[in-house]
């Protein structure tokens, strides 16, 4: 019997696997996708998921240093743009993410470095979980019928994704209802990314920041990676998830038109134009996540979710972190919290 099964190979799951391995615990990490990283994803050093951590995020800073990666400040030099439905105004507003940090090579570099330090025989891709059964500890059964028996299982997946799993016996209503009511942070969002040979807007004295009332992107930032020297712009798509469904090509075309309005003719011919719609990722978002557009929730682990199945079943995603829920820092914080529970 294993000491631990970790369901989910995002930052929290990988960080917990790293702690478990350092303690000599036996574990399996089961990732449903064909890649590790969860909500962290990228292409050519450009983030398709989370991009930033803040100066106060000491765990992220320590991890980046330990993994011999390079953090750099978000580019914020130059004029910001503001777009209403008729005009583009220059020098209106400010670089809203100035002072935050990004990772050279993208956040995917953190994932790759963590995976490289883990025992690959303990990591499984393409292993979606079919059922989780309480039986002399816990048995986790993957879709291909393989059973993994362990003393504990940690669900390091977004709360509503966890709530949709099949449990035997079923979770009590007092736990199932609050679990299904916790929105996954940014789970229903979409990012549009355009890459270019160089960050040409900097030569024009632009920061790459823009706010738009015209859309489809409502908040735009410079996403260039210093390792490659190439340019990239990304924007959060303001079209609600239900209205994006089935409109991928239309949103791409409208996004390219918007890039050109804001940054000029050079923006019309990107090397790559990518729409990453997280609402369409079943291992990230559920249908209720499509409708969440509120402010950052007050996350944490509610009392009714703290001792499921007498403490055998634990919830490990960033949303359950005590103070930094939703952030990358929260994923590391929750991994530490779970490790402390397991050591008792």
C-alpha positions as CSV (number, residue, x, y, z in Angstrom):
1,X,0.0,0.0,0.0
2,X,1.2,3.5,-0.9
3,X,1.6,6.2,1.6
4,X,-0.1,8.7,-0.8
5,X,-1.9,9.1,-4.0
6,X,-2.0,12.6,-5.5
7,X,-4.7,13.3,-8.0
8,X,-3.6,16.2,-10.2
9,X,-0.2,17.2,-11.6
10,X,-0.5,21.0,-11.3
11,X,1.8,23.1,-9.1
12,X,0.2,22.0,-5.9
13,X,0.3,18.3,-6.7
14,X,3.9,18.5,-8.0
15,X,5.0,20.5,-4.9
16,X,3.4,18.0,-2.6
17,X,5.1,15.1,-4.5
18,X,8.4,16.9,-4.0
19,X,7.8,17.1,-0.3
20,X,6.6,13.4,-0.1
21,X,9.7,12.2,-2.0
22,X,12.0,14.2,0.3
23,X,10.5,12.4,3.3
24,X,10.8,9.0,1.7
25,X,7.1,8.5,1.3
26,X,5.8,6.2,-1.4
27,X,3.4,7.9,-3.7
28,X,1.8,8.0,-7.1
29,X,0.8,11.2,-8.9
30,X,-2.0,10.7,-11.3
31,X,-2.5,13.4,-14.0
32,X,-5.5,13.2,-16.4
33,X,-3.9,15.3,-19.1
34,X,-1.1,14.4,-21.4
35,X,1.1,17.0,-19.7
36,X,1.9,18.2,-16.2
37,X,1.1,21.7,-15.0
38,X,-2.6,21.8,-14.7
39,X,-3.6,25.5,-15.1
40,X,0.0,26.3,-15.9
41,X,0.5,26.0,-19.6
42,X,2.5,27.9,-22.2
43,X,4.1,27.9,-25.6
44,X,7.6,29.2,-26.5
45,X,8.0,30.8,-23.1
46,X,4.7,32.6,-23.3
47,X,2.1,31.8,-20.5
48,X,-1.3,30.6,-21.5
49,X,-2.3,30.3,-17.9
50,X,-1.0,32.2,-14.8
51,X,1.8,34.6,-15.5
52,X,2.7,36.4,-12.3
53,X,3.7,36.2,-8.7
54,X,4.0,39.1,-6.3
55,X,7.0,40.4,-4.2
56,X,5.2,39.2,-1.1
57,X,5.0,35.6,-2.4
58,X,8.0,34.2,-0.6
59,X,7.3,30.6,-1.4
60,X,7.4,31.2,-5.1
61,X,10.5,33.3,-4.9
62,X,12.3,30.6,-2.9
63,X,11.2,27.9,-5.3
64,X,12.4,29.8,-8.3
65,X,15.8,30.2,-6.7
66,X,16.0,26.6,-5.6
67,X,15.2,25.5,-9.2
68,X,17.8,27.8,-10.6
69,X,15.3,29.7,-12.7
70,X,15.3,33.5,-13.4
71,X,12.5,35.8,-12.3
72,X,12.1,39.2,-13.9
73,X,9.8,42.1,-13.4
74,X,6.8,42.5,-15.7
75,X,7.6,45.0,-18.5
76,X,5.8,48.3,-17.7
77,X,7.9,51.0,-19.4
78,X,6.1,53.2,-21.9
79,X,2.5,54.5,-22.4
80,X,-0.6,52.5,-21.7
81,X,-3.5,52.6,-24.1
82,X,-7.2,53.0,-23.4
83,X,-9.8,52.0,-26.0
84,X,-13.5,52.9,-26.0
85,X,-15.9,52.0,-28.7
86,X,-14.7,54.8,-31.0
87,X,-11.1,55.8,-30.3
88,X,-7.8,54.6,-28.9
89,X,-6.2,57.0,-26.5
90,X,-2.5,56.9,-25.6
91,X,-1.1,57.6,-22.1
92,X,-4.4,56.9,-20.4
93,X,-4.0,54.7,-17.4
94,X,-1.0,52.8,-16.1
95,X,0.8,49.5,-16.2
96,X,-1.5,47.7,-13.7
97,X,0.9,44.7,-13.2
98,X,4.1,46.7,-12.7
99,X,6.2,45.3,-9.9
100,X,5.0,41.7,-10.3
101,X,7.3,38.9,-11.4
102,X,7.4,36.5,-14.3
103,X,9.7,33.5,-15.0
104,X,12.1,33.4,-17.9
105,X,10.9,30.6,-20.1
106,X,7.4,31.0,-18.7
107,X,5.7,29.3,-15.7
108,X,6.0,26.0,-17.6
109,X,9.7,26.2,-16.8
110,X,8.8,25.8,-13.1
111,X,6.7,22.7,-13.9
112,X,9.5,21.2,-16.1
113,X,12.1,21.8,-13.3
114,X,9.9,20.2,-10.7
115,X,9.1,17.2,-12.8
116,X,12.8,16.7,-13.5
117,X,13.5,16.3,-9.8
118,X,10.8,13.7,-9.2
119,X,10.9,9.9,-9.7
120,X,9.3,9.5,-13.1
121,X,8.1,6.0,-12.1
122,X,5.8,7.7,-9.6
123,X,4.3,10.1,-12.1
124,X,1.5,9.0,-14.5
125,X,0.0,11.0,-17.4
126,X,-3.2,10.2,-19.2
127,X,-4.5,8.7,-16.0
128,X,-8.0,10.2,-15.3
129,X,-9.6,9.0,-12.1
130,X,-12.7,6.9,-12.4
131,X,-13.6,6.3,-8.7
132,X,-12.3,6.9,-5.2
133,X,-13.2,4.3,-2.7
134,X,-12.9,4.3,1.1
135,X,-11.6,0.8,2.0
136,X,-8.9,0.2,4.6
137,X,-7.5,3.6,3.6
138,X,-8.5,4.5,0.1
139,X,-8.4,2.9,-3.4
140,X,-8.1,5.2,-6.4
141,X,-9.2,3.6,-9.7
142,X,-8.2,5.1,-13.0
143,X,-10.3,5.0,-16.1
144,X,-8.2,2.1,-17.4
145,X,-9.2,0.0,-14.4
146,X,-5.9,0.2,-12.5
147,X,-6.3,0.4,-8.7
148,X,-3.9,2.4,-6.4
149,X,-4.3,1.6,-2.7
150,X,-3.0,4.2,-0.3
151,X,-3.3,5.5,3.3
152,X,-4.2,8.9,2.0
153,X,-5.4,10.6,-1.2
154,X,-5.0,14.2,-2.0
155,X,-7.2,15.8,-4.7
156,X,-5.0,18.6,-6.1
157,X,-7.6,19.6,-8.7
158,X,-10.0,22.6,-8.8
159,X,-12.9,22.2,-6.2
160,X,-15.7,21.6,-8.6
161,X,-13.7,19.1,-10.6
162,X,-13.1,17.3,-7.3
163,X,-16.8,17.5,-6.5
164,X,-17.7,15.8,-9.8
165,X,-15.6,12.7,-9.0
166,X,-17.3,9.5,-8.1
167,X,-16.8,8.6,-4.4
168,X,-17.7,5.4,-2.7
169,X,-19.4,5.9,-0.3
170,X,-20.7,9.3,-1.6
171,X,-19.5,12.4,0.3
172,X,-22.1,13.5,2.8
173,X,-24.3,16.4,1.7
174,X,-22.8,18.6,4.3
175,X,-19.4,18.3,2.4
176,X,-20.6,17.8,-1.2
177,X,-22.6,21.0,-1.3
178,X,-19.8,23.4,-0.1
179,X,-17.3,21.6,-2.3
180,X,-19.4,22.1,-5.4
181,X,-20.0,25.7,-4.5
182,X,-16.3,26.8,-4.6
183,X,-15.4,28.4,-7.9
184,X,-12.0,27.4,-9.4
185,X,-10.0,30.6,-9.7
186,X,-9.8,31.8,-13.3
187,X,-11.3,28.4,-14.4
188,X,-13.8,30.0,-16.8
189,X,-11.4,32.5,-18.3
190,X,-9.8,32.7,-21.7
191,X,-6.5,34.3,-22.8
192,X,-5.6,35.4,-26.4
193,X,-1.9,35.5,-27.2
194,X,-0.1,36.9,-30.2
195,X,3.7,36.4,-30.7
196,X,6.0,38.4,-32.9
197,X,9.7,38.4,-33.9
198,X,10.3,41.4,-31.6
199,X,8.4,43.5,-29.1
200,X,8.0,46.2,-31.6
201,X,5.6,48.3,-29.6
202,X,8.4,49.1,-27.1
203,X,10.2,51.0,-30.0
204,X,7.0,53.1,-30.3
205,X,7.1,54.0,-26.6
206,X,4.3,51.7,-25.6
207,X,4.3,49.4,-22.6
208,X,2.0,46.8,-24.1
209,X,-0.6,47.5,-21.5
210,X,-4.1,48.4,-22.6
211,X,-7.7,48.5,-21.3
212,X,-10.5,48.1,-23.8
213,X,-14.3,48.7,-23.7
214,X,-14.5,47.5,-27.3
215,X,-13.0,44.0,-26.9
216,X,-12.8,41.1,-27.3
217,X,-9.9,41.5,-25.0
218,X,-10.5,43.8,-22.0
219,X,-7.1,43.8,-20.3
220,X,-3.9,43.5,-22.3
221,X,-0.2,43.1,-21.3
222,X,3.3,42.6,-22.7
223,X,4.0,38.9,-22.4
224,X,7.4,38.8,-24.1
225,X,10.0,36.3,-22.8
226,X,13.5,37.7,-22.4
227,X,15.0,34.2,-23.0
228,X,13.8,34.2,-26.6
229,X,14.1,37.9,-27.4
230,X,10.8,37.6,-29.2
231,X,7.7,39.7,-28.6
232,X,4.3,38.6,-27.2
233,X,1.1,40.3,-26.2
234,X,-1.7,38.6,-24.3
235,X,-5.2,39.7,-23.3
236,X,-7.9,38.5,-21.1
237,X,-11.0,37.9,-23.2
238,X,-14.0,39.7,-21.9
239,X,-16.6,37.6,-23.8
240,X,-18.4,35.5,-21.2
241,X,-17.7,31.7,-21.4
242,X,-21.2,30.8,-22.6
243,X,-20.9,33.2,-25.5
244,X,-17.4,32.0,-26.4
245,X,-18.7,28.4,-26.8
246,X,-18.3,27.5,-30.5
247,X,-17.0,31.0,-31.4
248,X,-13.2,30.2,-31.4
249,X,-12.4,31.4,-34.9
250,X,-14.6,34.5,-34.6
251,X,-12.9,35.5,-31.4
252,X,-9.4,35.0,-32.9
253,X,-10.3,37.2,-35.9
254,X,-11.7,39.9,-33.7
255,X,-8.7,39.7,-31.4
256,X,-6.3,40.2,-34.3
257,X,-8.3,43.2,-35.5
258,X,-8.1,44.6,-32.0
259,X,-4.3,44.1,-31.8
260,X,-4.0,46.0,-35.1
261,X,-6.2,48.9,-33.8
262,X,-4.1,49.2,-30.7
263,X,-0.5,48.5,-31.8
264,X,-0.5,49.2,-35.6
265,X,0.1,47.4,-38.8
266,X,2.9,45.2,-37.5
267,X,0.5,43.6,-35.1
268,X,-1.6,42.3,-38.0
269,X,0.9,39.5,-38.9
270,X,1.8,37.6,-35.7
271,X,3.9,34.5,-35.9
272,X,1.3,32.7,-33.7
273,X,-2.2,33.6,-32.6
274,X,-3.6,31.4,-29.8
275,X,-6.9,31.4,-27.9
276,X,-6.6,29.4,-24.7
277,X,-10.1,28.9,-23.4
278,X,-9.9,27.4,-20.0
279,X,-13.6,27.0,-19.7
280,X,-13.4,24.3,-22.4
281,X,-10.9,22.3,-20.3
282,X,-12.8,19.6,-18.4
283,X,-10.0,19.0,-15.9
284,X,-10.0,22.7,-15.1
285,X,-13.6,24.0,-15.4
286,X,-17.1,22.8,-14.9
287,X,-20.2,24.4,-16.3
288,X,-20.9,26.5,-13.2
289,X,-17.4,28.0,-13.5
290,X,-18.5,29.6,-16.8
291,X,-20.8,31.9,-14.9
292,X,-18.3,33.1,-12.3
293,X,-17.2,36.7,-12.9
294,X,-16.9,38.0,-9.4
295,X,-14.0,39.4,-7.4
296,X,-11.4,37.1,-5.9
297,X,-13.2,34.8,-3.5
298,X,-12.2,34.5,0.1
299,X,-10.7,31.0,-0.2
300,X,-9.6,28.5,2.4
301,X,-10.7,25.1,3.6
302,X,-14.2,25.2,5.2
303,X,-14.5,23.2,8.5
304,X,-16.8,20.6,6.9
305,X,-14.1,19.7,4.3
306,X,-11.2,19.3,6.7
307,X,-11.7,15.7,7.8
308,X,-13.3,13.8,5.0
309,X,-13.4,10.1,5.5
310,X,-11.7,10.5,8.9
311,X,-8.8,12.5,7.3
312,X,-8.0,9.9,4.6
313,X,-9.3,12.2,1.8
314,X,-7.7,15.6,1.6
315,X,-8.2,18.6,-0.7
316,X,-5.1,20.0,-2.1
317,X,-5.7,22.7,-4.7
318,X,-4.7,26.4,-4.3
319,X,-8.3,27.3,-3.5
320,X,-8.0,25.6,-0.1
321,X,-4.9,27.5,1.0
322,X,-5.3,29.4,4.2
323,X,-4.1,32.9,3.0
324,X,-3.1,32.9,-0.7
325,X,-5.9,30.9,-2.2
326,X,-6.1,31.1,-6.0
327,X,-2.5,32.3,-6.5
328,X,0.5,30.2,-7.5
329,X,1.7,31.0,-4.0
330,X,-1.5,29.4,-2.7
331,X,-0.7,26.2,-4.5
332,X,2.6,26.0,-2.6
333,X,1.0,27.0,0.6
334,X,-1.6,24.3,0.3
335,X,1.1,21.7,-0.4
336,X,2.8,22.7,2.8
337,X,-0.4,22.5,4.7
338,X,-1.2,19.0,3.4
339,X,2.3,17.9,4.2
340,X,1.9,19.1,7.8
341,X,-1.4,17.2,8.1
342,X,0.3,14.0,6.8
343,X,3.1,14.3,9.3
344,X,0.7,14.2,12.3
